[in-house]
Amino acid sequence: MRSSLPSVDPSDRSWWLDEALKSEGNVPTAAPLEGECTVDVAIVGGGFAGLWTALTLKRRRPDLSIALIEASICGSGASGKNGGKVHGYWSSLGTAVQALGRNGALAIAEAGDWAQDGIRTFASECGRDIWWREGGNLVVAATSRQEEKIAAIVEQARELGAEDHVTVLSVEEVQARCASPVFRRGLFYPDAATVHPARLARALRQAVIDQGVSLFENTPMLSVTPGNPSRIKTPRGQIIAREVVLATNAALSERREIRPHVSIFSSYVVMTEPAQDQLASMNWTGDEGLADLRMFLHYSRKTEDNRVLMGSGSGPVSYGAHAQARHLTHDKASIGRAEAGLRRLLPALRDIPLARAWGGAIDVSADRLPFFKTIPDTRIHYACGFSGHGVNATYIAGQCLASLVLNERDRWSGLPFCTRPLPSLPPEPFRFTGASAIRSAILACEEADEQNRGAPALARAVAALPKLLGLRIGVR
């Protein structure tokens, strides 16, 4: 095996964002806000959720004046760092049923289909190649324990009448799509796609500018004061707005209304150099995304120039609301786990060097589903808790937030994302201590499983605690 473990880019930028900026040419950064700006709607955050919200509002109400501020440049945060795998909630029915019941689970799964339709339409009309490819998602068992999960997943789909949304694949069928000596049976979800996440963010940026949204980059929010109107303070100015949308992802955990419902985890990604011959040798010639059946799953996809991205959702946990902690973006052990997953699951790539590695914070909600709400007694709305499943869900967030801003009771604002009561997590320091211990125990169990040996008894006992305590986060 050729180990080529890189350091995280000091700029904390992903390969995606560098490629997107290069592909679009010499596009100037929007000027920061200077002075006072009065608008109907102020949006904080230039990632997917904020951009989809701005675009949706302009399409529904072209007369609205909207200002959007971004602390850096659009696409520099989680939206430009993720794996670019796009799918709804058919593959999350187990989680959804536990949190929402049968009808709620089916409602959000249908909303995921609406979102796929919306992103597909945008991809076809935006005038840019954002690498939208609808190849489905192949979820494989890479150990005997993972294979045992398949029957329960299929039975759940059958009970909900969702059999058409998942297909069981034999070992031979899996190998025909992507040959690996560790792949066993699998599941195929046809609703899924892949996209270049940073190109999508940059295309949305241009779309909101074209619609007349006032965009200010390099403009962090220092504070927001609710009122009629509300006021947002920035380093060199302020925005006065009747409606405010907070779309700052994990950073929202700093707010007292949100903190009890969210824990900050992290995910890390490695990207290889091009590997066209190796991909052909392993039969991976389609556009499928890949994932295994771990709890801290490995997720993978190809790029248009035959690179392979491999991510691992096993990064460190943050204490409290500290979403900017350095270990969430610069943890060598987590990069190592992502590379180890690449070399184990796709050994044909064992000698392909890595081009880049990066990491980012994940806002994981207490029931592992996002929530879109209005802060009581204010006109401040927010989206949070994407739980590592953001590309599809941020489109839903944009629709739901637009409906909340406009006080519209429609199919979006009526979704459980907006209406369900939110479960809470334990307070600090118990949350961090417990989450860290459970994370370490689950990693120990899953690594033992991959090495075909028994996990330590203590690790098994700690890993079982979330289920025994009735929690929905950290459940294997």
Buried (B, 14 or more C-beta within 10 A) or exposed (E): EEEBBBEBBEEBBBBBBBBBBEEBEEEEEBEBBEEEBEBBBBBBBBBBBBBBBBBBBBEBBEEBBBBBBBBBBBBBBBBBBBBBBBBBBBBBBBBBBBBBEEEBBBBBBBBBBBBBEBBBEBBEEBEBEBBBBBBBBBBBBBBEBBBEBBEEBBEBBEEBEBEEBBBBBEBEBBBEBBBBEBBBBBBBBBBBBBBBBBBBBBBBBBBBBEBEBBBBBBBBBEEBEEEEBBBBEBEEBBBBBBBBBBBBBBBBBBBEBBBBBBBBBBBBBBBBBBBEEBBEEBBBEEBBBBBBBBBBBBBBBBBEEBBBBBBBBBBBBBBBBBBEBEBBBBBBEBBBBBBBBBBBBBBBBEEBEBBBBBBBBBBBBBBBBBBBBBBEEBBBBBBBBBBBBBBBBBBBBBBBBBBBBBEEEEBBBBBBBBBBEBBEBBEEEEBBEBBBBBBBBBBBBBBBBBEEEEBEEEBBEBBBBBEEEEBBBBBB
